Amino acid sequence: MRKILAILVIVSTFFTIEVQSQEIVKKFLKNQETTHNNELIYITFDDRISLVNDNINRMFGFEALDKETKAELQKKYTRIIDKVNEEEILNIYNKSLVKELRRYGFTIYRQEYLVNKIVGRFNTLNVSQIEVEEFTVVDSITGKYYTDSTVYYKTLTGIRMNVWLEYNFADTTSRKLLFISHEITDDFSGFTEDVEGKKYADYELTLITPNDAYILANQTAALTARYMYNFLMNIYVQEKTKGKHEYYYSIGEDKKIKYSLYKTDYFEELPIEE
């Protein structure tokens, strides 16, 4: 009887905590609807960007080759990053990030604003580095019917945007290094089939272009803003429940709140090298 009672107490306590957490999340959502209670973010940009070709980086002995051979290989194995404008990528990402953060209800101060003029509590966010990486990946299609196990492989080109952000809450030592990555690849779909004993691959291939790098910058900025919302919402829950909450909360693109035992739609937190 005591065991049953103890279990009931644990379940009741857990339920109470989660009801409390969900109410706190609702409060955070409501706060974001007004400039009196919403989160303030002071954002800066280091404007550091690097273009990386993973295909070249994985070539053993590349650095030992002569200049002409290096240039020939770079031309052969580079489709995208040698044709993009770095300044334009930075401009798109930076502007889109500020726009999206404001759309989520944050009050944003740019680095042009004097930080000592901000009244009350605020968060600081520095976009410290952006990397655009070109890579290749092998994808496959298989038989149209379950009885056909034929597989056709295709090497696809992709581009990935990696972003490092430094976060801190004003007047604290809660500095964190956050990381986000988003990618797109050539679109490859179809099936294999056997026609009169001969194997065929019937597929459609849509290649990415340098213009997709700018689309990727915009998409990554939107994703960064949503992850930032989730990040600050969970900090808010952590503070209000004194760390007793069980779930991680996230907001979907439809603005609906989801919860999970694991971090979803969330930054990767990296160790800080002192």
C-alpha positions in Angstrom: 0.0 0.0 0.0 2.8 2.3 0.8 4.5 1.6 -2.5 1.3 2.4 -4.4 0.9 5.6 -2.4 4.5 6.6 -3.1 4.0 6.0 -6.8 0.8 8.1 -6.8 2.7 10.9 -5.0 5.5 10.8 -7.6 3.0 10.8 -10.5 1.1 13.6 -8.9 4.2 15.7 -8.4 5.4 15.1 -12.0 2.0 16.1 -13.3 1.9 19.3 -11.2 5.4 20.3 -12.4 4.5 19.8 -16.0 1.2 21.7 -15.7 3.2 24.5 -14.1 5.8 24.3 -16.9 3.1 24.6 -19.5 1.6 27.6 -17.8 5.1 29.2 -17.8 5.4 28.5 -21.5 2.1 30.2 -22.1 3.3 33.2 -20.1 6.5 33.4 -22.2 4.3 33.3 -25.4 2.1 36.1 -24.0 5.1 38.2 -23.0 6.4 38.0 -26.5 3.3 39.7 -27.7 4.0 42.9 -25.9 7.1 45.2 -25.9 6.7 45.7 -22.1 7.5 42.1 -21.2 9.2 40.6 -24.2 12.8 39.5 -24.5 15.4 42.1 -25.6 18.3 41.0 -27.7 21.4 43.2 -28.4 22.8 41.7 -31.6 26.2 42.1 -33.2 27.9 40.7 -36.3 31.6 40.0 -36.7 31.0 39.5 -40.5 33.5 36.7 -40.7 32.7 34.2 -43.5 34.7 31.4 -45.0 34.0 29.3 -48.1 35.1 25.7 -47.7 35.2 22.9 -50.3 35.0 19.6 -48.4 35.8 17.7 -51.6 39.2 19.4 -51.8 39.8 19.1 -48.0 39.4 15.3 -48.2 42.0 14.9 -50.9 45.1 13.4 -49.4 48.2 15.3 -50.3 46.4 18.2 -51.9 48.6 20.9 -50.3 51.8 19.2 -51.6 50.6 19.6 -55.2 51.8 22.3 -57.5 49.8 25.5 -58.1 48.5 24.5 -61.6 47.3 21.0 -60.4 45.6 22.6 -57.4 43.7 25.1 -59.6 42.7 22.3 -62.0 41.3 20.2 -59.2 39.5 23.1 -57.6 37.9 23.9 -60.9 36.9 20.3 -61.5 35.4 19.7 -58.0 33.8 23.0 -57.3 30.4 23.9 -58.6 29.0 26.5 -56.3 31.2 28.3 -53.8 33.6 29.8 -56.4 30.6 31.6 -58.0 29.0 33.2 -54.9 29.3 36.7 -53.5 30.5 36.4 -49.8 29.3 39.9 -48.9 25.8 39.2 -50.3 25.5 36.0 -48.3 26.4 37.9 -45.1 24.0 40.7 -46.0 21.1 38.3 -46.6 21.8 36.3 -43.4 22.2 39.3 -41.2 19.1 41.2 -42.4 16.9 38.1 -42.5 18.0 37.1 -38.9 17.0 40.5 -37.5 13.7 40.5 -39.4 12.8 37.0 -38.2 13.8 37.7 -34.6 11.4 40.7 -34.7 8.7 38.5 -36.2 9.0 36.2 -33.2 8.3 39.2 -30.9 11.8 40.1 -29.8 12.9 43.7 -29.4 16.2 43.9 -31.3 19.0 46.4 -30.9 21.7 46.4 -33.5 25.4 47.0 -32.8 25.0 50.6 -34.0 22.9 51.3 -30.8 24.7 52.2 -27.6 24.4 49.2 -25.3 24.5 51.4 -22.2 21.2 53.0 -23.3 19.3 49.8 -23.0 17.1 49.8 -19.8 16.4 46.6 -17.9 17.4 42.9 -18.6 18.5 41.9 -22.0 20.3 39.2 -23.9 23.4 39.6 -26.1 24.0 37.6 -29.3 27.0 37.9 -31.5 27.1 36.1 -34.8 30.8 35.4 -34.7 31.4 33.2 -37.7 29.7 31.9 -40.8 30.9 29.1 -43.0 29.5 28.0 -46.4 30.7 24.5 -47.2 30.4 22.7 -50.5 30.3 18.9 -50.3 29.2 15.8 -52.1 27.0 13.0 -50.9 25.9 9.7 -52.5 22.1 9.1 -52.8 20.3 6.1 -54.3 17.0 5.0 -55.8 15.7 1.4 -55.9 13.0 -0.6 -57.6 9.5 0.7 -58.3 8.2 -2.6 -56.9 9.2 -4.4 -53.8 10.3 -7.4 -55.9 13.0 -5.4 -57.6 16.1 -4.9 -55.4 18.1 -3.1 -58.1 19.9 0.0 -56.7 21.1 3.0 -58.7 23.6 5.4 -57.0 24.2 9.1 -57.9 26.7 11.5 -56.5 25.0 14.8 -55.5 26.4 18.2 -54.7 25.3 20.0 -51.6 26.0 23.3 -49.8 25.9 23.7 -46.0 25.8 26.8 -43.9 27.4 26.6 -40.5 26.9 29.5 -38.0 28.6 30.0 -34.7 26.9 32.4 -32.2 28.0 33.7 -28.8 25.2 34.2 -26.3 25.3 35.9 -23.0 22.7 37.3 -20.6 23.6 40.9 -19.6 25.5 41.2 -16.3 26.1 37.5 -15.9 28.7 34.9 -16.7 26.2 32.7 -18.6 28.2 32.8 -21.8 27.4 30.1 -24.3 28.7 29.1 -27.7 25.8 28.1 -30.0 26.1 26.3 -33.3 23.5 25.7 -36.1 23.9 24.0 -39.5 21.5 23.8 -42.4 22.0 22.3 -45.9 20.5 21.7 -49.3 21.5 19.3 -52.1 20.7 18.4 -55.6 17.2 17.0 -55.8 17.3 13.3 -56.9 14.2 11.1 -57.1 13.0 8.2 -59.2 13.1 4.4 -59.4 14.8 1.5 -61.2 12.9 -1.0 -63.3 13.5 -4.2 -65.3 12.2 -4.0 -68.9 12.6 -7.2 -70.8 15.6 -8.3 -68.8 17.3 -4.9 -69.0 17.8 -2.7 -66.0 16.9 1.0 -66.3 17.0 4.0 -63.9 14.1 6.4 -64.4 14.9 9.6 -62.4 14.7 13.3 -62.2 17.7 15.4 -61.1 17.5 19.1 -60.3 20.9 20.6 -59.7 21.5 23.4 -57.2 23.0 26.6 -58.5 25.0 29.4 -56.9 21.7 31.3 -56.4 20.7 28.5 -53.9 23.5 29.7 -51.6 21.5 33.0 -51.1 18.3 31.0 -50.5 20.2 28.9 -48.0 21.4 32.0 -46.2 17.8 33.2 -45.9 16.5 29.7 -44.7 19.4 29.4 -42.1 18.5 32.9 -40.7 14.9 31.9 -40.3 16.0 28.6 -38.6 18.4 30.5 -36.3 15.6 32.9 -35.2 13.3 29.9 -34.4 16.1 28.1 -32.5 16.7 31.3 -30.5 13.1 31.5 -29.5 13.3 27.9 -28.3 16.5 28.6 -26.5 15.2 31.6 -24.6 11.9 30.0 -23.9 13.6 27.0 -22.3 15.8 29.3 -20.2 12.7 31.0 -19.0 11.1 27.7 -18.0 14.4 26.7 -16.3 14.4 29.9 -14.3 10.8 29.8 -13.3 10.7 26.1 -12.3 14.2 26.2 -10.8 15.3 23.4 -13.0 12.6 21.0 -12.1 10.9 20.8 -15.5 11.1 17.5 -17.5 10.5 18.6 -21.0 12.1 20.8 -23.6 9.7 23.1 -25.4 9.9 24.3 -29.0 7.8 26.4 -31.3 7.0 25.1 -34.8 6.8 27.1 -38.0 3.0 27.2 -37.4 3.7 28.9 -34.1 2.4 25.9 -32.2 4.3 24.7 -29.1 5.7 21.1 -29.0 7.4 19.4 -26.1 9.8 16.5 -25.9 12.1 14.7 -23.4 14.9 15.5 -25.8 16.1 18.8 -27.3 14.5 19.2 -30.7 14.8 22.2 -33.0 17.6 23.4 -30.8 21.1 24.8 -31.1 24.1 22.6 -30.4 26.0 24.0 -27.5 29.7 23.9 -27.9 32.4 24.0 -25.3 34.1 27.4 -24.9 37.9 27.5 -25.1 39.2 30.0 -22.6 
